[in-house]
Amino acid sequence: YIRNSRSIGSSASVLERSRARTRYKGLQGFLTYNTGGVTTGVFFSGSPDLASQVRHRSFVMAAKTANNLVSGFRKCVDLCNDAAGLRGTYIPFEVEGTTVGFILPSFASHLMEHGDVFKATEAGLQLSSDLATPEARTEAVANVLAGLRDCGLVPGWRDELFPVATSFSAEPALLIERAAASLFGIKAYGVHINGWVRRQDGSRAMWVARRSRTKQTWPGMLDHIVAGGQPHGISPTENVVKECGEEAGVPPALAAAARPAGAVSYECVNTDGGLKRDVMFVYDLELPEGFAPEPQDGEVEEFFLWPVERVMQVVAEGGHYKPNCAIVIIDFLMRHGYVAPEEEGYLELLAGLRQGECS
Amino acid sequence: YIRNSRSIGSSASVLERSRARTRYKGLQGFLTYNTGGVTTGVFFSGSPDLASQVRHRSFVMAAKTANNLVSGFRKCVDLCNDAAGLRGTYIPFEVEGTTVGFILPSFASHLMEHGDVFKATEAGLQLSSDLATPEARTEAVANVLAGLRDCGLVPGWRDELFPVATSFSAEPALLIERAAASLFGIKAYGVHINGWVRRQDGSRAMWVARRSRTKQTWPGMLDHIVAGGQPHGISPTENVVKECGEEAGVPPALAAAARPAGAVSYECVNTDGGLKRDVMFVYDLELPEGFAPEPQDGEVEEFFLWPVERVMQVVAEGGHYKPNCAIVIIDFLMRHGYVAPEEEGYLELLAGLRQGECS
C-alpha cells in the first residue's frame, strides 16, 4: 500500500526521523497539531470544519500534559490486575477433574473439615465425586457455606447465586453464593454501562454516579451510571435493562438502546484475600440530552453529567473511581478515539484491558 | 447491585433456568426478541421507538441463522492465528541480547553465510556485536538482503523500511526492508480504517474495496476502504490521512475525522514460510452519505457501499475478505453492538482479536 519508496541508502535519515518519533514533521499540505512536542492529529491547513476536532484534541492533550494520561490509565489497569503472578499462592479447586477456581490454603482448610463435600487432592481441593449432579453440589456447598457464614468466614452474604463454570458459555458445575465467589476464585461476570450524551456542539459527556457513603463496598466513590453483577438465569442484555431501571430509573425503552461493545477482564486480590477473576460485559448507552438518571434506592447518592474529557482526567488521576469502573471507562476512551496510538504505551494499555482470562 | 435475592433453597429452579441459557424467558413488562430460540434483545412492549432496533436485530439474527455468525467469525480469527503453537519451529533472532524476531532455520542458514553480520548462538541467530549502532546494523543487513533478493530468496521487494524493535514504543535496533519482515519474524504494524456511513433511517453501511485482480497479494479480494503498512518516521494518525488520500481519494479534511479505536493483533505463517506478527491500529471513519471514495492508482478495482449486516454475512461466510481485514471488521462489529454477549463463544472471539503480542 505504501508507495513512498525509500532507498536503503537513505536509511540513516529514516532512522533519524524514527528516533524523533515524538517529533514528527508535518506532511506537505497539512498542519500537525502539537502539544508538548507530540503530534496527535493532522489537519488540512485552514479547514474550519475541524475546529471542534482541534478543540477536542486540545483538551485531551491538556489532560495529558497535566496528568500523564496513559501512565495514569496504566496504573488503574495494574491496580485491577494485582493478582498477576500470585496464582501460585492459591490451590486449584476442581469439580470432576476440571479446575473451576483457586482457593487460599487457609480457607481450604476450613472447607476440608467437611469431608463429605470437599476432598484434598495432591495439588488442591476437589468436590466429592459422590456429588454427581449440579443440584447436589449446589446444595451441599450451600450448607457448608451457611455454616462458615455464621462463623463470620463468608462476609457480605448476598443471597444470590453465581454459576461455577470454566467459561461463560459452559454449563455450570454448580451454583454458589455470590459472596463466596472470590473465596473460591471462580470467574464472575458483570455488566457495565457507559451512559453518554452527544451534545449539540459535537462534544460528548458521560453520566457519573457517586456511590452512597453508606454502601458496604467502595462507599462514596465514582461509578458508572449503571453496573451490576450478572445473575444466573437471565441474559446480559436483559440484565442491562433490569439494572438500568433499578439503579438509575432509565426506562426500558431507553435502556434497550444500549449496545454491547465487548468486555474487560482482570484478576485481582479481593479484600477477603480471595482471587477475584472478573469479566465485565461492556455496553455503550447513548442517552438524549434531556434525560437525567435518578437514584432509586439509596445505593447511589447522586448523578453528574461530566464532559468526557473531565472523566478522563479524573480517571487518570486515580483514587476517585471504583477501580473496575476506571478500566471500563479507559476501554470506552480507547474505543472512541480519546487516546491516540502514538501515545507511548498505547498498545500495552490496550492489552491490559483483557489481562484476565476472557472466556 | 443485584437486589433480586434468591434463597439457597430455590437453587434447583435457578439451575433449571441456567441450563436454559439459550431459552431465556422475558422479564415482566418486556418483550424478548427471539430468533431460532435465542433471545437477542429485550424490548419494552409496544414501544414504537424501537422498531428500527428490532429491524436491525432481525437482520443480525437472520445472518446468524443462515451462516452461524460467531462460528464463522471464529474461523476468520483462527485463520489469522495459524502460527499458534508453531513458535518452536522458528529460532529466535537477537540484537544485543534481546529477541526481536523469529526465523526459519532454512532462512537462517542463508544468513549465516554472512559471518560478519549474522552469528549463530546456542538457541538461535544474532546480529554481530561489531555492529554497534542502528545505522551500521541497518546498512549491513540491507547489503545481505540485497544479495538474497537477487537470488530470489526475498520475494516482493518493496523498497520500504520497517523498524525492528521489541514494541511499537521502543527504539528500533535497526530498520529492515518490508519484504523481509516476516522472514525475520519481526513485529509489523499497520493502519486499517473502517469507513462507515450513518444512513437517515439509523442503519449503518460500510465501504468495501475490491482489490485489483492484478495485485500481487490477495488479488480480487475484499478490503477496507483504506489500509496500509505503518512506515517509519510518521505517526499512525498521519499515515491514516496519507493513505486515505492515496488509496481512496478521501480529502484530508474528511480523513482527519478518523478516530482511533484500538488495535487487533495476530500471528500467522506467511506465504514465504516466515512468521507474520502483525499489530493493526484500527480507526473508525464516519463519512457523509454524499461522499464516495474513488480508486486512485489501480490497486483498488472498485468501491461498494454495503449495509453493515451484509458485510457481516460476507465476513462470516469466509473466503471473500483479505483475512486480516475480516478480523478488523469483526472488531468493528463487536465494538458497535452487532454481536450479542449471549452468543456462544462471544468472549473467546473477543479474546482472539488480540491473540498476537499486542505491544
HADDOCK unambig.tbl for C-alpha pairs under 7 A between the chains (distance, minus, plus):
assign (segid A and resid 1 and name CA) (segid B and resid 228 and name CA) 5.12 0.50 0.50
assign (segid A and resid 1 and name CA) (segid B and resid 229 and name CA) 6.68 0.50 0.50
assign (segid A and resid 2 and name CA) (segid B and resid 228 and name CA) 6.53 0.50 0.50
assign (segid A and resid 2 and name CA) (segid B and resid 229 and name CA) 6.65 0.50 0.50
assign (segid A and resid 5 and name CA) (segid B and resid 159 and name CA) 5.24 0.50 0.50
assign (segid A and resid 5 and name CA) (segid B and resid 160 and name CA) 5.30 0.50 0.50
assign (segid A and resid 6 and name CA) (segid B and resid 159 and name CA) 5.60 0.50 0.50
assign (segid A and resid 6 and name CA) (segid B and resid 160 and name CA) 5.54 0.50 0.50
assign (segid A and resid 7 and name CA) (segid B and resid 159 and name CA) 5.91 0.50 0.50
assign (segid A and resid 8 and name CA) (segid B and resid 142 and name CA) 6.71 0.50 0.50
assign (segid A and resid 12 and name CA) (segid B and resid 135 and name CA) 5.69 0.50 0.50
assign (segid A and resid 14 and name CA) (segid B and resid 232 and name CA) 6.99 0.50 0.50
assign (segid A and resid 14 and name CA) (segid B and resid 233 and name CA) 6.40 0.50 0.50
assign (segid A and resid 17 and name CA) (segid B and resid 233 and name CA) 4.96 0.50 0.50
assign (segid A and resid 18 and name CA) (segid B and resid 232 and name CA) 5.87 0.50 0.50
assign (segid A and resid 18 and name CA) (segid B and resid 233 and name CA) 4.60 0.50 0.50
assign (segid A and resid 19 and name CA) (segid B and resid 171 and name CA) 6.70 0.50 0.50
assign (segid A and resid 21 and name CA) (segid B and resid 233 and name CA) 6.49 0.50 0.50
assign (segid A and resid 24 and name CA) (segid B and resid 233 and name CA) 6.90 0.50 0.50
assign (segid A and resid 24 and name CA) (segid B and resid 234 and name CA) 6.01 0.50 0.50
assign (segid A and resid 24 and name CA) (segid B and resid 235 and name CA) 6.93 0.50 0.50
assign (segid A and resid 41 and name CA) (segid B and resid 237 and name CA) 6.29 0.50 0.50
assign (segid A and resid 42 and name CA) (segid B and resid 237 and name CA) 6.93 0.50 0.50
assign (segid A and resid 42 and name CA) (segid B and resid 238 and name CA) 5.91 0.50 0.50
assign (segid A and resid 42 and name CA) (segid B and resid 256 and name CA) 6.28 0.50 0.50
assign (segid A and resid 43 and name CA) (segid B and resid 252 and name CA) 6.89 0.50 0.50
assign (segid A and resid 43 and name CA) (segid B and resid 253 and name CA) 6.53 0.50 0.50
assign (segid A and resid 43 and name CA) (segid B and resid 256 and name CA) 6.05 0.50 0.50
assign (segid A and resid 44 and name CA) (segid B and resid 252 and name CA) 5.59 0.50 0.50
assign (segid A and resid 44 and name CA) (segid B and resid 253 and name CA) 5.55 0.50 0.50
assign (segid A and resid 47 and name CA) (segid B and resid 253 and name CA) 6.57 0.50 0.50
assign (segid A and resid 135 and name CA) (segid B and resid 12 and name CA) 5.70 0.50 0.50
assign (segid A and resid 142 and name CA) (segid B and resid 8 and name CA) 6.71 0.50 0.50
assign (segid A and resid 159 and name CA) (segid B and resid 5 and name CA) 5.22 0.50 0.50
assign (segid A and resid 159 and name CA) (segid B and resid 6 and name CA) 5.55 0.50 0.50
assign (segid A and resid 159 and name CA) (segid B and resid 7 and name CA) 5.82 0.50 0.50
assign (segid A and resid 160 and name CA) (segid B and resid 5 and name CA) 5.25 0.50 0.50
assign (segid A and resid 160 and name CA) (segid B and resid 6 and name CA) 5.48 0.50 0.50
assign (segid A and resid 169 and name CA) (segid B and resid 344 and name CA) 5.54 0.50 0.50
assign (segid A and resid 169 and name CA) (segid B and resid 345 and name CA) 6.44 0.50 0.50
assign (segid A and resid 171 and name CA) (segid B and resid 19 and name CA) 6.68 0.50 0.50
assign (segid A and resid 228 and name CA) (segid B and resid 1 and name CA) 5.03 0.50 0.50
assign (segid A and resid 228 and name CA) (segid B and resid 2 and name CA) 6.39 0.50 0.50
assign (segid A and resid 229 and name CA) (segid B and resid 1 and name CA) 6.62 0.50 0.50
assign (segid A and resid 229 and name CA) (segid B and resid 2 and name CA) 6.52 0.50 0.50
assign (segid A and resid 232 and name CA) (segid B and resid 14 and name CA) 6.99 0.50 0.50
assign (segid A and resid 232 and name CA) (segid B and resid 18 and name CA) 5.86 0.50 0.50
assign (segid A and resid 233 and name CA) (segid B and resid 14 and name CA) 6.40 0.50 0.50
assign (segid A and resid 233 and name CA) (segid B and resid 17 and name CA) 4.94 0.50 0.50
assign (segid A and resid 233 and name CA) (segid B and resid 18 and name CA) 4.59 0.50 0.50
assign (segid A and resid 233 and name CA) (segid B and resid 21 and name CA) 6.47 0.50 0.50
assign (segid A and resid 234 and name CA) (segid B and resid 24 and name CA) 6.09 0.50 0.50
assign (segid A and resid 235 and name CA) (segid B and resid 24 and name CA) 6.94 0.50 0.50
assign (segid A and resid 235 and name CA) (segid B and resid 342 and name CA) 6.29 0.50 0.50
assign (segid A and resid 236 and name CA) (segid B and resid 341 and name CA) 6.77 0.50 0.50
assign (segid A and resid 236 and name CA) (segid B and resid 342 and name CA) 6.73 0.50 0.50
assign (segid A and resid 237 and name CA) (segid B and resid 41 and name CA) 6.44 0.50 0.50
assign (segid A and resid 237 and name CA) (segid B and resid 42 and name CA) 6.94 0.50 0.50
assign (segid A and resid 238 and name CA) (segid B and resid 42 and name CA) 6.02 0.50 0.50
assign (segid A and resid 252 and name CA) (segid B and resid 44 and name CA) 5.68 0.50 0.50
assign (segid A and resid 253 and name CA) (segid B and resid 43 and name CA) 6.66 0.50 0.50
assign (segid A and resid 253 and name CA) (segid B and resid 44 and name CA) 5.49 0.50 0.50
assign (segid A and resid 253 and name CA) (segid B and resid 47 and name CA) 6.58 0.50 0.50
assign (segid A and resid 256 and name CA) (segid B and resid 42 and name CA) 6.33 0.50 0.50
assign (segid A and resid 256 and name CA) (segid B and resid 43 and name CA) 6.06 0.50 0.50
assign (segid A and resid 259 and name CA) (segid B and resid 336 and name CA) 6.59 0.50 0.50
assign (segid A and resid 259 and name CA) (segid B and resid 337 and name CA) 4.56 0.50 0.50
assign (segid A and resid 260 and name CA) (segid B and resid 336 and name CA) 6.89 0.50 0.50
assign (segid A and resid 260 and name CA) (segid B and resid 337 and name CA) 4.50 0.50 0.50
assign (segid A and resid 260 and name CA) (segid B and resid 340 and name CA) 6.42 0.50 0.50
assign (segid A and resid 260 and name CA) (segid B and resid 341 and name CA) 6.98 0.50 0.50
assign (segid A and resid 261 and name CA) (segid B and resid 334 and name CA) 5.59 0.50 0.50
assign (segid A and resid 261 and name CA) (segid B and resid 335 and name CA) 4.03 0.50 0.50
assign (segid A and resid 261 and name CA) (segid B and resid 336 and name CA) 5.66 0.50 0.50
assign (segid A and resid 261 and name CA) (segid B and resid 337 and name CA) 5.47 0.50 0.50
assign (segid A and resid 262 and name CA) (segid B and resid 334 and name CA) 5.90 0.50 0.50
assign (segid A and resid 262 and name CA) (segid B and resid 335 and name CA) 5.87 0.50 0.50
assign (segid A and resid 262 and name CA) (segid B and resid 350 and name CA) 6.87 0.50 0.50
assign (segid A and resid 334 and name CA) (segid B and resid 261 and name CA) 5.57 0.50 0.50
assign (segid A and resid 334 and name CA) (segid B and resid 262 and name CA) 5.90 0.50 0.50
assign (segid A and resid 335 and name CA) (segid B and resid 261 and name CA) 4.03 0.50 0.50
assign (segid A and resid 335 and name CA) (segid B and resid 262 and name CA) 5.89 0.50 0.50
assign (segid A and resid 336 and name CA) (segid B and resid 259 and name CA) 6.59 0.50 0.50
assign (segid A and resid 336 and name CA) (segid B and resid 260 and name CA) 6.89 0.50 0.50
assign (segid A and resid 336 and name CA) (segid B and resid 261 and name CA) 5.66 0.50 0.50
assign (segid A and resid 337 and name CA) (segid B and resid 259 and name CA) 4.56 0.50 0.50
assign (segid A and resid 337 and name CA) (segid B and resid 260 and name CA) 4.51 0.50 0.50
assign (segid A and resid 337 and name CA) (segid B and resid 261 and name CA) 5.49 0.50 0.50
assign (segid A and resid 340 and name CA) (segid B and resid 260 and name CA) 6.40 0.50 0.50
assign (segid A and resid 341 and name CA) (segid B and resid 236 and name CA) 6.78 0.50 0.50
assign (segid A and resid 341 and name CA) (segid B and resid 260 and name CA) 6.98 0.50 0.50
assign (segid A and resid 342 and name CA) (segid B and resid 235 and name CA) 6.29 0.50 0.50
assign (segid A and resid 342 and name CA) (segid B and resid 236 and name CA) 6.73 0.50 0.50
assign (segid A and resid 344 and name CA) (segid B and resid 169 and name CA) 5.54 0.50 0.50
assign (segid A and resid 345 and name CA) (segid B and resid 169 and name CA) 6.42 0.50 0.50
assign (segid A and resid 347 and name CA) (segid B and resid 358 and name CA) 5.78 0.50 0.50
assign (segid A and resid 347 and name CA) (segid B and resid 359 and name CA) 4.89 0.50 0.50
assign (segid A and resid 348 and name CA) (segid B and resid 358 and name CA) 6.47 0.50 0.50
assign (segid A and resid 348 and name CA) (segid B and resid 359 and name CA) 5.24 0.50 0.50
assign (segid A and resid 350 and name CA) (segid B and resid 262 and name CA) 6.86 0.50 0.50
assign (segid A and resid 351 and name CA) (segid B and resid 358 and name CA) 5.96 0.50 0.50
assign (segid A and resid 358 and name CA) (segid B and resid 347 and name CA) 5.78 0.50 0.50
assign (segid A and resid 358 and name CA) (segid B and resid 348 and name CA) 6.48 0.50 0.50
assign (segid A and resid 358 and name CA) (segid B and resid 351 and name CA) 5.96 0.50 0.50
assign (segid A and resid 359 and name CA) (segid B and resid 347 and name CA) 4.89 0.50 0.50
assign (segid A and resid 359 and name CA) (segid B and resid 348 and name CA) 5.24 0.50 0.50
